[in-house]
Amino acid sequence: MQHINHLIDYAVSWLWAEYTYVALLAIGLLFSLWSKFVQYRALTHGVALVRGRYDDRADPGALNHFQALSTALSGTVGLGNIGGVALAIAAGGPGALFWMWIAGVLGMAIKTVEVTLAMIYRDVSDPDNPRGGAMWVIDRGLGEEDGPARKFVARCLASLFCGALALATITGGNMFQSWNVANITEAYFNVPALASGVAMAVVTALVIIGGIRRIGDVTGRLVPAMCGIYLIGGIVVLVIEAANVPALLFSVVKHAFNPTEAQGAFLGATVWFSLTTGLKRAFFSNEAGQGTSPIAHAAAKTKEPVREGIVAGLEPFVDTCLVCTLTGLVLLATGTWNREAVGKFAGRVGVDTNVSMLPPPLADQPWDEGTQFFALVEHAGAKSSDARKLSRLEGTIVAARDDTTEIDWAPLPEGAQVVDSGIYLDLTGATLTGHAFDRSVPGLGKWLVTISCWMFAISTLISWSYYGEQATAFALGTWAVTPYRAAFCVLCAVATIPGFITTDAHLGNLADLGSGCMLFTNVPIVVLIAPRAISAIRDYFRRFRAGEMSGHRAPPLAAVARGEDVR
């Protein structure tokens, strides 16, 4: 098993290396220039499409544009928007947020092209239940020319994508979500993890058993609600911290092109590290190029493939430029990314002893045993000009008393020395984001982050269950859909059984392995047949400018959210 884990680690490091994000950046720039910055069309014409002005009951499909976008967003707006952004800012500093913006904008072009292709090559043999996605694009787009060899290769690549998607669905789209939410809920409210897992499994089953129409109905209500709640909470914090916002916006742009020195709990970052960290978290979050959301968009009710491609362009904007940005600004405005030390050493860390003393946080309340901390250490030979010359020395409370607190520290590396006597709380992911909200409004992080995690996780479970369902139907046939749905819901609960998963590291690696294989299978095909999408986009807007397409008055928003305008 250890050898297998090492092999998976190596594969993930190769699939998700720095060149992967730089390549996505280059492809996004290529598609932006090639399409004459179709992002503008997404923010203008795309909004009209989502609003229902061009919905038509006679068109093939199951969902209107709003529901299709909501279903796709329910898969991308998830725990990565809460925890992933925190990791990016904590590691890359303010400059990472700038590169997340760039990835979000360029990701809009990638999504537009790949979803347009998904709509061109989707299967509408059953007009009320169309099927599509990257596997159909690969199978039909690559194998559309005559020749058994080419068709065989296309089918093999499509099946490889389905296998990778199934792996990512089981791990990252299912077990990772339920495990994390169960842990957060147990930590904050002492709710047994298994109870949370069973609750999520039941809710997911009640939704997905009704197929894509019920998924669209639920996500059409859930996604606006969950994004709205989170955005309102973040805006409250930014209003309170308004005095810090102008300076931090300047800092975001400044540190995108200049090294960020170590300060407080922040270790420092070079420009390249900030860039790659920001791109990594943004592309992970909005899933541009991975081929997942085209599966949801392929169910859209339209006869114009470009229309849903334009709608899909809004997805990275909402996910990255709005939700991720809000998380980043809260972390920066509250000073959480470079937070101050919570105490000083009262003992020593070094060769002689690995136990240090920490004063209690409050006179009448000791720290909890198991709470994790870190200290900053500098390694021998580090240059003062190196923006990232520090590392963390991990420590965990082993005994908490009223007067002193004992921390068991990891061995100090040879030749390294503690930079100062400060001790920092070790907070990562969603916990760090919750701490950021609590620093501004005590208690807000506990409730807002927990509620958001539940809503984001359930929405992800719903959409990813559909992705896996379509992969199963493509690879095995429709007979396998019902057993797949049952297994998906069972695994959601199984993941939260105490002791079944002790760390999400290997689970995350399996998810990264699946998504990485999807990316490397999908992106080359998308780039290869992108001229078809670009030609369709240009033709669509030529006809649009010529007045060949006339919309109608937008229906009531409530009707659009429920899909009543197309039924």
Summary of the structure (lengths in Angstrom):
residues: 567
radius of gyration: 24.4
end to end distance: 52.0
largest distance: 80.9
contacts: 2147
relative contact order: 0.20
helix: 65%
strand: 8%
